[in-house]
């Protein structure tokens, strides 16, 4: 079972909008890393996916950091 090593939860409320964005750095069972995300309206079903899948720790960490920076800039 994959293990979440770091997770950041962001939210935006404004202009009639109430959205959340979750990003997580995950260690897969086989030792590779992934950068997973989920986003959407608060209290509804979130869309999910991966920024990076089954990559090195450095690559996953870069994607994790870049995603957080991009979302905080909005």
Beta strands, then each sheet from edge to edge (+ up, - down):
strand 1: 3-14
strand 2: 17-27
strand 3: 33-41
strand 4: 47-55
sheet 1: 1+ 2- 3+ 4-
end
